[in-house]
Amino acid sequence: MARSQGDGTFKSDTGHVTDSMASAQLFEKAAAASSSAMAGGMGDIAMLGGKAMIILPIVGAIAMIFLMAVTGIRGFIIIAKTLPLFMVSGIIGLCAGAFVFIKLRIKIILRLLVFCLVSIIATAPFVFVSYKIYCRTNLHFPTMYFADYIQALPDGTTPKIYQKRFGKGKVLGDLTVNERITVNGITMDYKEYNITTASGITGWIPVAALPKDNAEMAAITLGLDGFEGSEIAADRLVQQLMEKYMDAKTLAEDLKGNPIDFRYEISENTLNRSVSVNVQTPLLHLTTKEYKDGEALKDSGEKVTFANILYADDCTIVYLTVSSQNSSSKIKSPAGARGNTNAWATGLVATDLNTGEKWQVLQADYRRKTHTVIYNDDSQTETVVFFFPPFKSRNFSLTHEVLPMPDQNSVKTGYGGLLGFIANQGAGGDGFSNEPIHYNDWNFPEVQVK
């Protein structure tokens, strides 16, 4: 409240001195209005913050439900491509649920719950029948190892290869323990393999004829950007070669501390036995977003070096490196970035330039198993080792028979809407990361080994 100073002036509570009481009171009213406005503004901000604390989790939950729904639909489409009977079963279930949904006259939430329940109940028997049908067919799927060794059956006998499933048809031959065969796939019921022998005989053998860890299907993977791929079926021989020519570095241990997963680095003994090559070629790259926009592979400015080759009796080893002064670069990997497709990873071919004879790289997850990064102060070097069937050619090309990217049809069927928006925020990134994924490619048109 304004007060008289005794000298004819008046002082307000805000500290302003004026010649009249009215002026001092005006200062006090203005200060009070300002304080009230500020308090109101802070109250509005607090209210908005409180609402945001409630709304944001709800929006996040809706977004996650949407993502899961779209992922589920996408997964259903992938399954339907290979197993159309399951697609028919799903359609029948959805139609049954939709019929009940239309006929019921209850609250919408309850109708949705009934729709889901009826759809599941109606779909289940048809899925079961479809599964049984597929179990009786010759349908088979890639396994964890595309090449493996025959073992004795539990009763101690050696397996036979049959012309047809369930031990029917002609006996095409007797297999021997440790005989190396190509695994074409495993049946849906996990009971039989379709294989091809080294002599070219294709037929069926029981699942017990191969090591237990091979009785697992190679999974289909699905990225947030809508691209799909499969795990790379490995060659058990490659694992043995890795152990023989490389040094194992433990990646994971079980609960008892026993190593269960390894990364391999080329050993000094292997390098000392190898022949120096030192041929370079440009490392090409392209981000997922650039590929979707129709851009072509471009020179990254880095060079892939064909450093060494080892002509061993049981394999030929190719050792590549990429060095850079920019240690933060994410595009140098000669083994391929995460986005590279499996077709590219298994499509590396060495071709004799004199005879035209070809050798395809032995299948393995080289990016995860034999790819290493060596960090220096202001640079880094990446290396990778590839294993080939044994060849002795010293004048050959080392090229990819397929491009590293998926075909455009796969790109066009990728996610749109919110899911596509989220994926594109990272320029084609890995999940919710802002790190772009790069498709890498490189080819050596001619390699001359002295």
N, C-alpha and C positions, 0 to 999 in steps of 0.2 A: 504494500500500500504506500502511495506517495506521502512524503513527509516534508514539513516546512523547515528550511535551513536556518531561519531567524534573521537572515539578511535579505529577505524579499525573494529568495529563490526556493525552488522545490525539487526534491530528489526522489526519483522513482526507485522501486525495488530492483530494477535492472541496472541502477547506477547512473542513469541519465539525469543531468541537472538542467532545469528549464526555468523560465520566468513565471510560469503559471501552473496551478494544480492540474488544470485540464490537460495540458501538454504532457505532464508527467504520467497522468493516468493513461493517456493514449499510448505512451511507450510500453506501459505495463500490459495493456490489452493486446498490443501487437506481439509482444513476447509470449503472452499466454496462447495466442492463436497459433504462433509458429510452433510452440512446444506441443500443442494439441495435434497440429498437422503431422509433426514428426512422429509423435506417439502413434497416431493413426496409421502412418506409413509403415512404421515398424510392426504394428499389429497386422497390417495387410500382408507384409512379407512373411511374418510368422505363420499367418493363416495359409498362405500359398505354400510355404515349406511343409506345413502339416499335411496339406492336401497331396503334395508331391510324394511325401513319405508313404501315403496310402495308395496313390494312383500308380506310381512307378512299378512297385512289385506286381500290381495287377496287369499292367501293360506287359511287363516282362514275362509273366506267366502265360498270357495270351500268345505272345510271340513264340515262346517255347512250345506251346501246344501246337501252334501253326507249323513250326519247324518239324516237330515230330510227325504231324499228320502228313506233311508233304513228303518227308523222308519215307514214311510208311507206304504212301502211294507209289513213290518211286521204286522202292524195294519190291512192291507187289508187281509192278510193270516188268522189272528185271526177271522175277521168277516166272511171270506169265510168258515171257519170250521162250523160255526153255520148257516150261511145264504148263501148257495151255489148259490142262484139265483142272489145275488149281485155280486158274483165272475163272473158268466156268463155275467152279464151286463157289468162289467169292461173289460172282454176279448173282447166282441163285440165292445166296444168303442175303445180299443187299436187297434184292427184289422182295424177298419174304419180309424183311424188316421194314421196307418202304410201304408194303401193303398194310401191315399192322399199324404203322405210323399214321397213314391216311385214315384208316377206319376208326381209330380210337378218338374219343372226345374227352380228353383229360388235359391237364396242364402240360405246356410244351416241354418242360424239363423232364417230367415223367414219361412223356411220349418218346423223347430222345433216349432215355434210359431203356425203355422197352424196345425201341428200335435196335439199339446196340445188342441187347440180350438176345432178341429173336434172330438177328443176323448171325450171331456167333453160333447159336444152337442149330440154326438151319444149315450153316456152312459146314459144321464139324463132320457129319456123316459123309458128305460128299468129298471132303478133303481126305477122310480115312479111306474111302473106296478108291479115290484117285491115287493115293499113295500105294495101295495094294496093287493096283494095275501097273504102276510104274515099276514096282519091285519085280514084276514078272516079265518085264521087257528087257531088251538089250541096252537100255539107256545107261550111260555111265558118265562119271564126272572126273575131272583132273584131281589127282591126289597130291599129297605133299611132296612125293618124290616121283618124278616122271621116269627115272631110270633107277633100277635097284638090283639086288642080288637074291637069287632063290635060296630058301632055307628048307631044311627038312620039316615035314609035317609033325604034329604032336605025337603021332604013333611011330615016328622014326622012319617012315617011308619017304621016298622022294616023290614030289607031285608030278602029275601028268597034265598035259595041256589038251583041252577038249575043244571040239569044233563048236559045240553049243553050250549054253548055260545048264546048270544043274546036273553036270556030268553026263549030258546027252550028246548024241552025235558021235562022230569018229574020234578016236584018240589020235591026236596029231603027232604026239611024240612024248618021250620021257624027258623031264628036265633034270638037271644035276645041281647039287648043292654048290652055291657060290657062282652059278651061271648068271651072267649079266643079261637083263632083259629090259625092254622099254615098256613102261606102264602107260597104257592108253587111257585108263580110267577105272574107277570103282563103281559098283552098282549102288543104287539108292539104299538098298537094305544092308550095305556094307558086308556082303557075303562073298563076292567074287570080283576078281580083276579081269579086265580085258588087256592082254599083253601081246607084244610082238618079240619074238626071239631074234638073236643076232643073225640067224639064217633066213629070217623073213617070214616065219610062221606066226600067224595071228590066231589067238583063241582065248579060252577061259581057264582060269586057275582059281582054287579056293583062296580066301583071304589069308589063311594061315601059312601060305607058301611064301609070304614076304614078311619082313620085320613088322612088329606091331605098330610102330609109329608111322608106318606108311598108310595105315587104314584110316586116313583122315582126308577129307576133301579140301582142296585149295579154295579159300574163301573168296567171295566177291567183295570188293571194297567200294565204298561210295563216298565221294567228297562233297563238301557243302556247295561246290560250284556245279554239281550235277554230273561230273565225270565219273565214270565207273571203270574199275579194273579188277584184275584178279591177282591173288598172290602168285608169285613165281614158283612153279613146281621145281624142286631142286633135283640134282643128280647126286645120289649118295657117293658116287665115285669122286665128285668134286670135293666133298667134305674130306675124304681121305687124302686127296691131293693137297688141300689146304693144310692139313695137319702135317703132311710130309715136307712141303716146300715153304711153309710160312711159320711164323711164331704166333701162338695163340695169346690173345689178351682177353681176360675174363670180362664179360659184359654184365652177367647176372649170376646170382647164386641162389640155391634153394635155402630152406629154413635151417638146414644143417651146415650151411657154408660151403656146399659142394658146387663147383662151377656148372652151370647149365646152359650158358650161351656165351659165344666167343666172337670176337673180331680178330681178323688175322692181318699181320704185317709181314711183308716179304722178308725172309731171313737173310742174314749176311752170307751164308753159305750158298744160297740160291743166286744172289746177286754176283758173287764171285765166279760162279760157274756159267753165268749168262754171257751173252754177246752184246756189246754196246751198239746201239743203233743211232740214237739222237736225230731222228727226223721229226720235223714240226709241221703242224697244220692248224688253221684257224679254229677257234672254239666259237661255234654259232649259238645264239640263244634267242628265246622269245618267251614273253610272259603269257600266262593264260589269257589275260585281258587283251593283249595285243593280238593273240591268235583269234579270239572271238571277234575282234574288230577287222579281221582279214589281213593282218600284216604278215610278212614273210620272215623267215629266220634271218638274223643279221649278225655280223661279226661283232663279238664282244670286246675285241681288242686283246684278248688273251690267246695264248698258243698252247695246244696240247702237244706234249713231247712223247714220241714213241721212244722210250729210254732204253729198254733192254728186252731181249728175247732169249728164252732158254729152250733148246731142242732136247727134251728128255725122252726116254724110251716110252714112258706111259702117258705123256702129254706134251704140249707145247705151251709155254707160258709167255704171255704178253704183259709187259710192265709199262704203264703210262703215268705221266706226271703233268701237273699244271702248276706253275709258280706265278705269283703276283706280288707287286709291291703294295697293293691295296688289300690289307688283311680283312677288311669288312665286306669285301665283295662276296655275293652269294651265288654267283653264276659259274664258278670255275670247275665244278665237279666233273671229271671225265667219266665218272660212273653214272652220271645223270642225276638231276635234281629230283625231288620227291614227285614232281608232276610227270616225269617221263613214264610212258606206258610200258607194260610188260612186253608187248610185241617188239618195242625198240630194244629193250634190255636183252631179249633173247634173239634178236635179229642181226647180231654182229657176225660178219662172215669174212674169212680169209680166203682169197682166191688167187691161185697160182697164175701169174700173168703169162706164163709160157704154155701151160697145158690146159688151163681153164678149170682144173680140179678145185673143189670148194670144201671148206671145213667150217661148220657152224659152231659158234661158241657153246661150250657145255652150259646147260642151264643152272643158274644159281642166283641168289640175291647178292650180286656183287656190290651194289651200292651200300648195303648194310654189313656185308661180311668182309670184303677185301678192300674197302675204300677207307683211306686214312687221311688225316689232316695234321700237318706238322707246322706249328706256329713259331714264328721268329719275332723279333722286336717290332718290325714294321712291315712284315710280309708273312706269307704262309705258302706252303706247298701241299697240294693234294695229290694223292697217288691212288692207283687202282690196279689190281692184278686180274687178268682174264685167263681162263683155262680153255684150251682147245684140244681136240683129239690130236694125237701125235702127227706132225707133218714136218717135212725137212726143207720145204721150199724157201729159197732165199731171195726170190723176186716175186712179190705178191702185193695185193691190195688188202686193206683192212677197212671195210665199209659196212654201213648199216643198210640192210635191204628194205627197211621201212622207216618212215619218219618218226620222230619221237612223240609227236602229238597224236591225239585221238582223231578219228575222221570227223569231217564237218557235221555229219548226221548226228554224231554223239553230242557235239557242241550245241546243235540246234535243239536237241531234246533236253538240254540242261535246265536248271531251275530258273524261274523268273520271279517276279514279285518281290516280296520282302526277303526271301531267302537269297535270291540272286543279288539283291541290293547289298545285303550283308556280305556276301562272298566277294562282291566287286569292290567293297571298301578297302580291301587289302590288295587291290590290283590283281585279283586272282590269287589271293593269299591262302595260306594254310589255315583253314578254319576261321577263327576270329583274329588271327594275327595280321599285322600290317606288312609283314614280310612277303614280297611277291614270290610266287613259284615260277621258276624258269625251266622251259624245255631246252635241253642242251643237245647239240648235235655236232659231230666232227667225223671226218673221213680222211683216210690216207690212201689216195689213188695209187701210189706206188711206194713200196718199201724195198730198198736194196740192202741186204745184210751182207757185210763183207766177211 
